[in-house]
Amino acid sequence: MMKFADRRQAGRLLAPKLAEYTDESGALVLGLPRGGVVVADEVAKALRLPLDAWVVRKLGFPGEPELAMGAIASGDSTVMNRDMIRSFQVSETSLHEVVNVEKRELVRREIIYRGGLPLPAVTGKAVIVVDDGVATGYTFLAALKAIRERNPRELVAAAPVGSPQSIDRLGDVADRVFCLRTPDDFMGVGQWYDSFEPVSDKEVIEILSQSHIGRSTRLLGKV
């Protein structure tokens, strides 16, 4: 199975799967920072839809930050893998410490990405949530859960690549799920990209500043 050259190529390839939403009134694209915003930028451009971001943070196990035990998202959404937390015998104290650290980082990113603007208005809209890949799916699920509670007309999850199990899990919350590749030998998102360099805050800010966040606040904070 061929790799994507980079996140922008992945977004350009993903966009045709979502072509039915092109120019749809009341639809918007939300990227999950950081990498998902790059993919979402290409999707939003192709569909001629507004672009915004929904901040998510993985909750890594103490001492194993890359191993997810859950995730949090803007809108006070939390998803936990309680089975793994019990299996690894993570104490409530350690769990709260991780959550507090990631909440501070989530708030920091909301401030610098949104510049004090409220969360995107999603009530009654078709919302396409985009990430650069789906490994455990916890961050994606946390975002979907938060958005679902705000009553979108339709909630769509989209990613270039993901593990089959995690992609199936997204369907528990999203109305529709689009994924280009669900390889059985999935080991991590980065393995499916030739270039998978870290995305900086600066790059996210530049992308959002060129979207409707930078041009207008009409779609933000209003239902």
Secondary structure as UniProt FT lines:
FT   HELIX           7..14
FT   HELIX           15..21
FT   TURN            22..23
FT   TURN            25..26
FT   STRAND          27..31
FT   TURN            33..34
FT   HELIX           35..47
FT   STRAND          51..53
FT   STRAND          56..61
FT   TURN            62..63
FT   STRAND          64..73
FT   TURN            74..76
FT   STRAND          77..80
FT   HELIX           82..87
FT   TURN            88..89
FT   HELIX           92..114
FT   TURN            115..116
FT   TURN            123..124
FT   STRAND          126..130
FT   HELIX           138..148
FT   TURN            149..150
FT   STRAND          154..162
FT   HELIX           164..170
FT   TURN            171..173
FT   STRAND          176..181
FT   TURN            184..185
FT   HELIX           189..192
FT   HELIX           201..209
FT   HELIX           212..215
FT   TURN            218..219
//
